[in-house]
Amino acid sequence: MNLLVWYFFSMKGRISRQEFWWGYAAAFVLLFLVRWKLEDLFIYLRRPANGVWYRDELELALALPKTLAPLVVLWPLTVIHVKRLHDIDLSGWWLLVMTAACVGGATLSTHLVSFGFTGVLAVIGVFPGMQGGNRFGADPLARSRVQSRGFL
């Protein structure tokens, strides 16, 4: 359990590309499940007494989970992005710069946002990290190589 808490809630350390993509997938599965259950809950809580839904009532009951569910995965996604930046020897503050660039591109075009987001994912999730230790911790690939040989 302690490893799971470190992985999703602590910004210290580094993770490999594979660990990044597994965490990314886990966050989106969690997002889907939380949104699905919140939609059920809000539809149940906001159901009309007469049994007839008005469009605006139903839209509100479905809009609230769409707003709240991403907040549940915001921190874990931020953490795995920061750890991945640490693996390529960049400070986690670069995530703020990358996010600001994507949002700034939104003022020009929504295509720039998707292009910028894809670029950020390419840098973080595709390029290999720094070999050996760096200022953020030990090489995560060296850690996994040692574990696979049965030394730990």
C-alpha positions as CSV (number, residue, x, y, z in Angstrom):
1,M,0.0,0.0,0.0
2,N,2.9,2.4,0.8
3,L,4.2,2.0,-2.8
4,L,0.8,2.9,-4.2
5,V,0.6,6.1,-2.0
6,W,4.1,7.1,-3.2
7,Y,3.2,6.4,-6.8
8,F,0.1,8.5,-7.0
9,F,0.5,11.1,-4.2
10,S,4.1,11.9,-3.6
11,M,6.0,14.1,-6.1
12,K,9.4,12.7,-5.0
13,G,11.4,10.4,-7.1
14,R,11.3,9.1,-10.7
15,I,9.3,6.7,-12.7
16,S,10.1,4.9,-16.0
17,R,8.1,5.3,-19.2
18,Q,6.3,2.0,-18.6
19,E,5.3,3.1,-15.1
20,F,4.1,6.4,-16.5
21,W,1.8,4.8,-19.1
22,W,0.5,2.3,-16.5
23,G,-0.3,5.1,-14.1
24,Y,-1.9,7.2,-16.9
25,A,-4.1,4.2,-17.9
26,A,-5.0,3.6,-14.2
27,A,-6.0,7.3,-13.8
28,F,-8.3,7.2,-16.7
29,V,-9.9,3.9,-15.6
30,L,-10.5,5.5,-12.2
31,L,-11.9,8.6,-14.0
32,F,-14.4,6.5,-15.9
33,L,-15.5,4.5,-12.8
34,V,-15.8,7.6,-10.6
35,R,-17.8,9.5,-13.3
36,W,-20.0,6.5,-13.9
37,K,-20.8,6.1,-10.2
38,L,-21.2,9.8,-9.6
39,E,-23.7,10.0,-12.5
40,D,-25.7,7.2,-10.9
41,L,-25.6,9.0,-7.6
42,F,-26.6,12.4,-8.9
43,I,-29.4,11.0,-11.0
44,Y,-30.7,9.2,-7.9
45,L,-30.3,12.3,-5.7
46,R,-31.8,14.8,-8.1
47,R,-34.6,12.6,-9.4
48,P,-37.9,14.5,-9.7
49,A,-40.7,13.8,-7.3
50,N,-43.2,13.4,-10.1
51,G,-41.0,11.0,-12.1
52,V,-40.7,13.3,-15.1
53,W,-37.3,14.8,-16.0
54,Y,-37.0,18.2,-17.5
55,R,-34.1,18.6,-19.8
56,D,-32.3,21.2,-17.7
57,E,-32.6,19.1,-14.6
58,L,-31.2,16.0,-16.3
59,E,-28.4,18.1,-17.9
60,L,-27.4,19.4,-14.5
61,A,-27.5,15.9,-12.9
62,L,-25.1,14.7,-15.6
63,A,-22.9,17.9,-15.7
64,L,-22.0,17.7,-12.1
65,P,-20.2,14.4,-12.3
66,K,-18.4,15.5,-15.5
67,T,-17.0,18.4,-13.5
68,L,-16.2,16.6,-10.2
69,A,-14.7,13.3,-11.6
70,P,-11.7,15.0,-13.2
71,L,-10.9,16.6,-9.9
72,V,-10.4,13.2,-8.4
73,V,-7.7,12.2,-10.8
74,L,-6.1,15.7,-11.2
75,W,-3.5,15.2,-8.4
76,P,-2.5,11.6,-9.3
77,L,-2.0,12.6,-13.0
78,T,0.0,15.7,-12.0
79,V,2.2,13.5,-9.8
80,I,3.0,10.9,-12.4
81,H,3.8,13.7,-14.9
82,V,6.1,15.4,-12.4
83,K,7.9,12.1,-11.7
84,R,8.3,11.5,-15.4
85,L,9.8,15.0,-15.8
86,H,12.2,14.1,-12.9
87,D,13.3,11.1,-14.9
88,I,14.4,13.3,-17.7
89,D,16.1,15.6,-15.2
90,L,13.6,18.4,-15.4
91,S,11.9,20.1,-12.4
92,G,8.2,19.4,-11.9
93,W,7.6,23.2,-12.4
94,W,8.1,22.5,-16.2
95,L,4.7,20.9,-16.1
96,L,3.2,24.3,-15.3
97,V,5.1,25.9,-18.2
98,M,3.8,23.1,-20.6
99,T,0.3,23.5,-19.3
100,A,0.4,27.2,-19.7
101,A,1.6,26.9,-23.2
102,C,-1.3,24.5,-24.0
103,V,-3.8,26.8,-22.4
104,G,-2.3,29.8,-24.2
105,G,-2.7,28.0,-27.5
106,A,-6.4,27.6,-26.7
107,T,-6.8,31.3,-27.3
108,L,-5.6,30.8,-30.8
109,S,-7.0,27.5,-31.8
110,T,-8.3,24.3,-30.2
111,H,-6.1,22.4,-32.6
112,L,-3.1,24.0,-31.0
113,V,-4.2,22.7,-27.6
114,S,-4.4,19.1,-28.9
115,F,-1.1,19.5,-30.7
116,G,0.5,21.0,-27.6
117,F,-0.9,18.3,-25.4
118,T,0.3,15.6,-27.8
119,G,3.7,17.2,-27.7
120,V,3.8,17.2,-24.0
121,L,2.8,13.5,-23.8
122,A,5.5,12.7,-26.4
123,V,8.2,14.4,-24.4
124,I,7.1,12.9,-21.1
125,G,6.0,9.5,-22.2
126,V,8.1,8.6,-25.2
127,F,11.6,9.9,-24.7
128,P,13.9,7.8,-22.4
129,G,14.9,9.1,-19.1
130,M,18.4,9.9,-17.9
131,Q,20.5,6.9,-17.2
132,G,21.9,6.5,-13.7
133,G,20.9,8.6,-10.7
134,N,20.1,12.3,-10.9
135,R,19.1,15.0,-8.5
136,F,15.6,13.5,-8.2
137,G,16.6,9.9,-7.3
138,A,17.9,6.6,-8.6
139,D,17.3,5.4,-12.2
140,P,14.0,3.5,-12.2
141,L,15.2,1.2,-14.9
142,A,18.2,0.2,-12.8
143,R,15.8,-0.5,-9.9
144,S,13.6,-2.8,-12.1
145,R,16.7,-4.6,-13.6
146,V,17.8,-5.4,-10.1
147,Q,14.4,-6.7,-9.1
148,S,14.1,-8.8,-12.2
149,R,17.4,-10.6,-11.4
150,G,16.1,-11.6,-8.0
151,F,18.4,-9.4,-6.0
152,L,15.5,-7.8,-4.1
